[in-house]
Amino acid sequence: MGAALDTVSRNRLTWQCRRGLLELDLVLQRFIPTLKDEDVQSLVALLDLPDNDLWDIIAGRSDRYDPRLKQIVARLRAA
């Protein structure tokens, strides 16, 4: 994805945020409208994680993620 999210890219990312856990779906769907263009790569990196690992990170039960993702993780935890 380029520097700016066009409508198609944003829709594709929104689709990727549909997960197998309701909790993740709720947090990610609230987060997407606040997503900044510079956060896209970080979010995509997090979305590569299995659902349970991602939920543990967002819920604050795990800090096992790339330290470069600290800022977006903090924003997701606040969502």
Z-matrix of the N, CA and C atoms (Angstrom, degrees):
N
C 1 1.447
C 2 1.510 1 108.94
N 3 1.280 2 116.11 1 144.88
C 4 1.455 3 120.87 2 -177.88
C 5 1.513 4 111.85 3 -76.72
N 6 1.322 5 114.97 4 -167.53
C 7 1.456 6 120.85 5 -177.50
C 8 1.521 7 111.43 6 -65.08
N 9 1.329 8 116.80 7 -38.99
C 10 1.456 9 120.41 8 -178.36
C 11 1.532 10 108.88 9 -110.17
N 12 1.312 11 115.31 10 144.95
C 13 1.456 12 120.20 11 178.79
C 14 1.523 13 109.86 12 -86.16
N 15 1.322 14 116.24 13 115.28
C 16 1.449 15 118.66 14 173.54
C 17 1.531 16 107.95 15 -82.69
N 18 1.301 17 116.80 16 175.53
C 19 1.462 18 120.92 17 -175.62
C 20 1.517 19 112.08 18 -60.99
N 21 1.318 20 117.17 19 -42.97
C 22 1.461 21 121.01 20 -179.10
C 23 1.529 22 110.30 21 -64.03
N 24 1.323 23 117.32 22 -44.77
C 25 1.470 24 121.03 23 179.93
C 26 1.517 25 110.64 24 -64.08
N 27 1.322 26 117.29 25 -41.23
C 28 1.467 27 120.76 26 179.21
C 29 1.526 28 109.97 27 -64.69
N 30 1.323 29 117.23 28 -41.26
C 31 1.469 30 120.30 29 178.29
C 32 1.527 31 111.10 30 -65.15
N 33 1.317 32 116.61 31 -39.46
C 34 1.463 33 120.56 32 178.44
C 35 1.529 34 110.36 33 -64.08
N 36 1.313 35 116.40 34 -42.74
C 37 1.459 36 121.19 35 178.46
C 38 1.530 37 110.84 36 -65.18
N 39 1.315 38 116.49 37 -40.30
C 40 1.465 39 120.54 38 176.92
C 41 1.524 40 110.26 39 -60.17
N 42 1.321 41 116.81 40 -40.71
C 43 1.464 42 121.00 41 178.11
C 44 1.534 43 110.23 42 -63.82
N 45 1.338 44 117.71 43 -41.03
C 46 1.459 45 121.41 44 178.75
C 47 1.527 46 111.64 45 -63.03
N 48 1.310 47 116.94 46 -24.97
C 49 1.464 48 121.42 47 -179.10
C 50 1.521 49 112.59 48 -78.80
N 51 1.314 50 117.35 49 -6.83
C 52 1.464 51 120.27 50 175.29
C 53 1.515 52 107.24 51 -79.17
N 54 1.310 53 115.50 52 113.92
C 55 1.460 54 120.85 53 -172.38
C 56 1.523 55 110.92 54 -118.09
N 57 1.326 56 115.62 55 -178.69
C 58 1.459 57 121.46 56 -179.59
C 59 1.517 58 113.79 57 -85.04
N 60 1.312 59 117.96 58 -8.78
C 61 1.462 60 121.74 59 179.65
C 62 1.528 61 109.57 60 -111.31
N 63 1.309 62 116.36 61 127.52
C 64 1.455 63 120.93 62 -179.78
C 65 1.525 64 111.72 63 -57.10
N 66 1.330 65 116.29 64 -39.71
C 67 1.461 66 120.36 65 -179.42
C 68 1.524 67 111.41 66 -59.28
N 69 1.327 68 116.16 67 -44.01
C 70 1.465 69 120.55 68 177.96
C 71 1.521 70 110.89 69 -64.13
N 72 1.318 71 116.34 70 -44.25
C 73 1.461 72 119.76 71 179.04
C 74 1.521 73 110.93 72 -56.29
N 75 1.314 74 116.79 73 -45.11
C 76 1.464 75 120.67 74 -177.50
C 77 1.526 76 111.83 75 -64.02
N 78 1.321 77 116.51 76 -46.40
C 79 1.474 78 120.13 77 -179.15
C 80 1.525 79 110.45 78 -66.50
N 81 1.318 80 117.01 79 -47.64
C 82 1.461 81 120.17 80 -176.52
C 83 1.530 82 111.85 81 -66.44
N 84 1.323 83 117.70 82 -37.44
C 85 1.465 84 119.77 83 179.32
C 86 1.529 85 111.30 84 -67.90
N 87 1.324 86 117.78 85 -31.57
C 88 1.474 87 120.14 86 175.11
C 89 1.526 88 110.73 87 -74.39
N 90 1.324 89 116.67 88 -29.78
C 91 1.457 90 121.75 89 -175.74
C 92 1.530 91 112.73 90 -77.88
N 93 1.317 92 117.63 91 -38.11
C 94 1.476 93 122.13 92 -174.28
C 95 1.528 94 112.93 93 -51.86
N 96 1.330 95 120.83 94 -44.79
C 97 1.468 96 118.60 95 -179.81
C 98 1.532 97 113.72 96 -63.79
N 99 1.318 98 118.18 97 -21.21
C 100 1.471 99 121.62 98 -179.51
C 101 1.524 100 111.96 99 -94.98
N 102 1.337 101 116.56 100 -1.55
C 103 1.461 102 121.61 101 -175.02
C 104 1.522 103 111.61 102 -62.61
N 105 1.312 104 115.37 103 130.95
C 106 1.459 105 121.78 104 176.24
C 107 1.527 106 107.78 105 -95.18
N 108 1.317 107 116.56 106 149.78
C 109 1.464 108 120.37 107 -179.12
C 110 1.519 109 112.32 108 -55.13
N 111 1.328 110 116.93 109 -37.23
C 112 1.464 111 119.94 110 -178.20
C 113 1.532 112 112.79 111 -72.65
N 114 1.340 113 117.50 112 -9.30
C 115 1.464 114 121.33 113 179.65
C 116 1.527 115 113.47 114 -93.64
N 117 1.314 116 116.71 115 -7.55
C 118 1.461 117 120.58 116 -172.97
C 119 1.524 118 111.86 117 -58.80
N 120 1.316 119 118.06 118 -50.00
C 121 1.468 120 120.24 119 -177.91
C 122 1.520 121 111.71 120 -61.08
N 123 1.315 122 117.12 121 -39.41
C 124 1.464 123 120.47 122 179.17
C 125 1.523 124 110.93 123 -65.57
N 126 1.321 125 116.32 124 -42.93
C 127 1.462 126 119.72 125 179.24
C 128 1.524 127 110.54 126 -64.19
N 129 1.315 128 116.98 127 -42.91
C 130 1.467 129 120.68 128 179.11
C 131 1.534 130 109.95 129 -60.38
N 132 1.328 131 117.40 130 -39.94
C 133 1.467 132 120.84 131 177.95
C 134 1.525 133 110.35 132 -62.32
N 135 1.312 134 117.60 133 -41.60
C 136 1.464 135 120.44 134 178.08
C 137 1.524 136 111.52 135 -67.14
N 138 1.315 137 116.94 136 -36.40
C 139 1.466 138 120.57 137 -178.77
C 140 1.527 139 112.34 138 -68.42
N 141 1.328 140 117.32 139 -14.73
C 142 1.464 141 120.48 140 175.80
C 143 1.524 142 111.98 141 -75.24
N 144 1.326 143 116.87 142 -13.65
C 145 1.462 144 121.03 143 -179.71
C 146 1.525 145 110.78 144 -77.24
N 147 1.339 146 117.18 145 152.22
C 148 1.467 147 119.53 146 173.71
C 149 1.539 148 109.83 147 -62.09
N 150 1.319 149 115.26 148 151.77
C 151 1.462 150 120.89 149 -176.18
C 152 1.526 151 113.71 150 -51.82
N 153 1.325 152 117.01 151 -48.48
C 154 1.465 153 119.27 152 -176.65
C 155 1.522 154 112.21 153 -65.20
N 156 1.319 155 117.54 154 -38.50
C 157 1.468 156 120.56 155 177.14
C 158 1.526 157 110.48 156 -65.70
N 159 1.332 158 116.36 157 -43.10
C 160 1.459 159 120.67 158 179.51
C 161 1.529 160 110.40 159 -63.19
N 162 1.333 161 116.82 160 -43.09
C 163 1.460 162 119.34 161 179.49
C 164 1.531 163 110.97 162 -64.01
N 165 1.323 164 117.74 163 -41.06
C 166 1.464 165 120.17 164 178.12
C 167 1.526 166 111.44 165 -60.42
N 168 1.309 167 117.54 166 -37.59
C 169 1.468 168 121.86 167 178.28
C 170 1.529 169 110.18 168 -67.82
N 171 1.324 170 116.64 169 -49.00
C 172 1.465 171 120.47 170 -177.75
C 173 1.528 172 110.84 171 -65.91
N 174 1.313 173 116.66 172 -37.34
C 175 1.464 174 120.80 173 -179.06
C 176 1.526 175 111.98 174 -75.96
N 177 1.322 176 117.09 175 -8.87
C 178 1.465 177 120.64 176 178.42
C 179 1.514 178 113.94 177 85.91
N 180 1.322 179 117.39 178 11.03
C 181 1.464 180 121.00 179 179.13
C 182 1.518 181 112.70 180 -87.14
N 183 1.335 182 116.57 181 -9.26
C 184 1.460 183 120.73 182 -179.01
C 185 1.528 184 109.64 183 -143.19
N 186 1.307 185 114.74 184 141.35
C 187 1.462 186 121.17 185 173.24
C 188 1.523 187 109.84 186 -116.69
N 189 1.323 188 116.12 187 23.52
C 190 1.458 189 121.31 188 -178.84
C 191 1.523 190 110.41 189 -89.64
N 192 1.328 191 114.95 190 77.56
C 193 1.462 192 122.01 191 176.50
C 194 1.515 193 107.87 192 -150.23
N 195 1.302 194 115.65 193 163.95
C 196 1.459 195 122.39 194 -179.73
C 197 1.535 196 109.10 195 -59.75
N 198 1.322 197 117.99 196 126.55
C 199 1.470 198 120.76 197 -178.98
C 200 1.528 199 113.50 198 -57.16
N 201 1.321 200 117.72 199 -23.06
C 202 1.468 201 120.40 200 177.98
C 203 1.524 202 111.88 201 -67.62
N 204 1.316 203 116.80 202 -15.06
C 205 1.463 204 121.49 203 -179.01
C 206 1.526 205 112.27 204 -94.91
N 207 1.309 206 116.12 205 6.91
C 208 1.467 207 121.45 206 -174.76
C 209 1.532 208 112.82 207 -55.24
N 210 1.320 209 117.17 208 -43.39
C 211 1.460 210 120.82 209 -176.59
C 212 1.529 211 111.78 210 -64.89
N 213 1.322 212 117.76 211 -46.03
C 214 1.458 213 119.30 212 -178.60
C 215 1.522 214 110.86 213 -71.33
N 216 1.331 215 117.65 214 -33.87
C 217 1.457 216 120.31 215 175.73
C 218 1.529 217 109.81 216 -61.84
N 219 1.305 218 117.30 217 -42.77
C 220 1.472 219 121.26 218 178.47
C 221 1.531 220 110.34 219 -60.85
N 222 1.316 221 116.98 220 -41.73
C 223 1.465 222 120.81 221 179.46
C 224 1.525 223 111.06 222 -67.50
N 225 1.348 224 117.18 223 -38.99
C 226 1.461 225 120.08 224 177.79
C 227 1.524 226 110.71 225 -67.04
N 228 1.319 227 116.97 226 -39.06
C 229 1.468 228 119.55 227 179.08
C 230 1.522 229 111.07 228 -65.76
N 231 1.305 230 117.46 229 -28.45
C 232 1.466 231 120.82 230 179.42
C 233 1.529 232 112.59 231 -83.62
N 234 1.339 233 116.63 232 -14.24
C 235 1.479 234 120.83 233 -175.76
C 236 1.515 235 112.90 234 -70.56
